[in-house]
Amino acid sequence: MSRFARRRGGGGQALTEFALIAPLLFLLLFGVVQLGLLFAGQNGLVNGVRDAARRAVTWRINDASVNDPSIYGVVCAAVHDELVSELAGGWLPGFDETRLHPTISYHWEANPGAAGADPSAEQYFLYVEIDAAYDHPLYVPLVGFFFDLLDGSGDGAFTLSASEQMRVENPSLPMGTTPATCP
């Protein structure tokens, strides 16, 4: 009989200990879930930006840009559409285009292999750079408050960012060619 009484009396103590530890346990558990969602969103954004940059380097900019600088507007719009398509296509679950803030730019850089060569024959190569910021929503309310404070905006979202720069596979242009930029 005393053995039954001992077993029965310990149950109340375990319930009290669980009630004290449970909030911390659930806070940690939901924190891991929210952090996992943010890491998945960051990976998706990086992959989407990289794939859009890969698509952007296939455009033959040099052939048309010397005669028609408006080609950059068409190309930049196509690259933006490609980025949105990549992110909406599964790279970023729950993607909302209004939360995306991309910057697409083309710029010229001197050929790094031409150092020491004749400066009048210096060649420039075209590079595309895509920078994107995405305000990823915080799905777990209590834990989301703490993550929201980390980026300093207090808007219920955590800002993720990704950047990619790739050389456009076009023939190089001679020095003095006016580079055009995205609108």
C-alpha positions as CSV (number, residue, x, y, z in Angstrom):
1,M,0.0,0.0,0.0
2,S,2.8,2.4,0.8
3,R,4.4,1.7,-2.6
4,F,1.2,2.7,-4.4
5,A,1.0,5.9,-2.3
6,R,4.6,6.9,-3.3
7,R,3.9,6.4,-7.0
8,R,0.7,8.3,-6.8
9,G,2.2,11.2,-4.9
10,G,5.1,11.8,-7.4
11,G,2.7,12.5,-10.3
12,G,1.7,15.9,-9.0
13,Q,5.3,17.0,-8.7
14,A,6.1,15.9,-12.3
15,L,3.1,17.9,-13.5
16,T,4.2,21.0,-11.7
17,E,7.8,20.6,-13.1
18,F,6.4,20.2,-16.6
19,A,4.2,23.3,-16.2
20,L,7.3,25.3,-15.3
21,I,9.5,24.0,-18.1
22,A,6.9,23.7,-20.9
23,P,6.9,27.4,-21.9
24,L,10.7,27.4,-22.3
25,L,10.5,24.0,-24.2
26,F,7.8,25.2,-26.6
27,L,9.6,28.5,-27.1
28,L,12.8,26.7,-28.1
29,L,10.8,24.2,-30.3
30,F,8.9,27.0,-32.2
31,G,12.2,29.0,-32.4
32,V,13.8,26.1,-34.3
33,V,10.8,25.8,-36.6
34,Q,10.9,29.6,-37.4
35,L,14.6,29.5,-37.9
36,G,14.3,26.5,-40.3
37,L,11.7,28.4,-42.3
38,L,14.0,31.4,-42.5
39,F,17.0,29.3,-43.6
40,A,14.8,27.6,-46.2
41,G,13.7,31.0,-47.5
42,Q,17.3,32.3,-47.6
43,N,18.4,29.2,-49.6
44,G,15.5,29.6,-52.0
45,L,16.3,33.3,-52.5
46,V,20.0,32.6,-53.2
47,N,19.0,29.8,-55.7
48,G,16.4,32.0,-57.4
49,V,18.9,34.9,-57.8
50,R,21.6,32.6,-59.1
51,D,19.3,31.0,-61.6
52,A,18.0,34.4,-62.8
53,A,21.7,35.6,-63.2
54,R,22.4,32.4,-65.2
55,R,19.5,33.3,-67.5
56,A,20.7,36.9,-67.7
57,V,24.2,36.0,-69.0
58,T,22.7,34.3,-72.1
59,W,21.4,37.6,-73.6
60,R,23.5,38.9,-76.5
61,I,23.7,42.5,-75.2
62,N,26.8,43.7,-77.1
63,D,25.4,43.0,-80.5
64,A,22.4,45.3,-80.1
65,S,23.5,47.7,-77.3
66,V,26.0,49.6,-79.4
67,N,23.2,50.6,-81.9
68,D,20.2,50.4,-79.6
69,P,20.6,51.2,-75.9
70,S,16.9,50.5,-75.2
71,I,17.7,46.8,-75.3
72,Y,18.7,47.0,-71.7
73,G,15.2,47.9,-70.6
74,V,13.9,44.8,-72.4
75,V,16.6,42.6,-71.0
76,C,16.2,43.9,-67.5
77,A,12.4,43.3,-67.6
78,A,13.0,39.8,-68.8
79,V,15.6,39.1,-66.1
80,H,13.1,40.5,-63.5
81,D,10.4,38.2,-64.8
82,E,12.8,35.3,-64.7
83,L,13.6,36.1,-61.0
84,V,10.0,36.2,-60.1
85,S,9.3,33.0,-62.0
86,E,12.1,31.2,-60.2
87,L,11.0,32.3,-56.8
88,A,7.3,31.6,-57.4
89,G,8.1,28.3,-58.9
90,G,9.0,26.7,-55.7
91,W,12.3,28.1,-54.6
92,L,10.5,30.3,-52.0
93,P,7.4,28.7,-50.5
94,G,4.6,31.2,-50.0
95,F,6.3,33.7,-52.3
96,D,4.6,37.2,-52.5
97,E,6.0,39.4,-55.3
98,T,5.2,42.6,-53.3
99,R,7.7,41.6,-50.7
100,L,10.6,41.3,-53.3
101,H,12.9,44.2,-53.8
102,P,15.3,43.4,-56.7
103,T,18.0,45.5,-58.3
104,I,19.3,44.3,-61.7
105,S,22.3,46.1,-63.2
106,Y,24.8,45.7,-66.0
107,H,28.2,47.2,-65.7
108,W,31.5,47.1,-67.5
109,E,34.8,46.0,-65.9
110,A,38.3,46.0,-67.4
111,N,39.7,42.6,-68.4
112,P,41.8,41.5,-65.4
113,G,44.1,39.6,-67.8
114,A,45.0,42.7,-69.7
115,A,47.3,44.2,-66.9
116,G,50.5,45.4,-68.4
117,A,49.2,45.3,-71.9
118,D,48.8,48.3,-74.2
119,P,46.3,50.6,-72.4
120,S,44.8,51.8,-75.7
121,A,43.8,48.2,-76.5
122,E,42.2,47.6,-73.0
123,Q,39.1,45.4,-73.3
124,Y,36.0,45.6,-71.1
125,F,33.7,42.8,-70.2
126,L,30.0,43.1,-69.3
127,Y,28.8,41.8,-66.0
128,V,25.3,41.4,-64.7
129,E,24.6,41.8,-61.0
130,I,21.4,40.9,-59.3
131,D,20.7,42.0,-55.8
132,A,17.5,41.0,-54.1
133,A,16.0,41.6,-50.7
134,Y,12.9,39.7,-49.6
135,D,10.7,40.5,-46.6
136,H,10.1,36.9,-45.4
137,P,7.0,36.7,-43.2
138,L,7.4,35.4,-39.7
139,Y,4.9,32.6,-39.3
140,V,5.3,31.7,-35.6
141,P,3.8,34.6,-33.6
142,L,5.5,34.5,-30.3
143,V,8.9,33.6,-31.7
144,G,8.5,35.8,-34.7
145,F,8.5,38.8,-32.4
146,F,12.1,38.1,-31.3
147,F,13.2,37.5,-34.9
148,D,11.5,40.7,-36.0
149,L,13.6,42.7,-33.6
150,L,16.8,41.3,-35.1
151,D,16.5,43.1,-38.4
152,G,15.3,46.3,-36.7
153,S,12.2,47.0,-38.9
154,G,9.4,45.8,-36.7
155,D,7.2,44.9,-39.7
156,G,6.4,41.3,-39.0
157,A,8.9,40.1,-41.5
158,F,12.6,39.2,-41.5
159,T,14.6,40.7,-44.5
160,L,16.6,38.2,-46.4
161,S,19.1,39.2,-49.1
162,A,21.1,37.6,-51.9
163,S,23.4,38.9,-54.5
164,E,25.0,37.3,-57.6
165,Q,27.4,38.7,-60.2
166,M,28.3,36.9,-63.4
167,R,30.1,37.7,-66.6
168,V,28.0,38.0,-69.7
169,E,29.3,35.8,-72.4
170,N,29.5,38.4,-75.1
171,P,32.4,39.6,-77.2
172,S,34.4,42.3,-75.3
173,L,34.0,45.9,-76.3
174,P,36.8,48.3,-76.9
175,M,37.7,51.1,-74.5
176,G,35.5,54.2,-74.9
177,T,32.3,52.3,-75.5
178,T,29.5,53.9,-73.5
179,P,28.1,51.4,-71.0
180,A,24.3,51.4,-70.6
181,T,22.5,50.6,-67.4
182,C,19.2,49.1,-66.4
183,P,16.4,51.6,-66.0
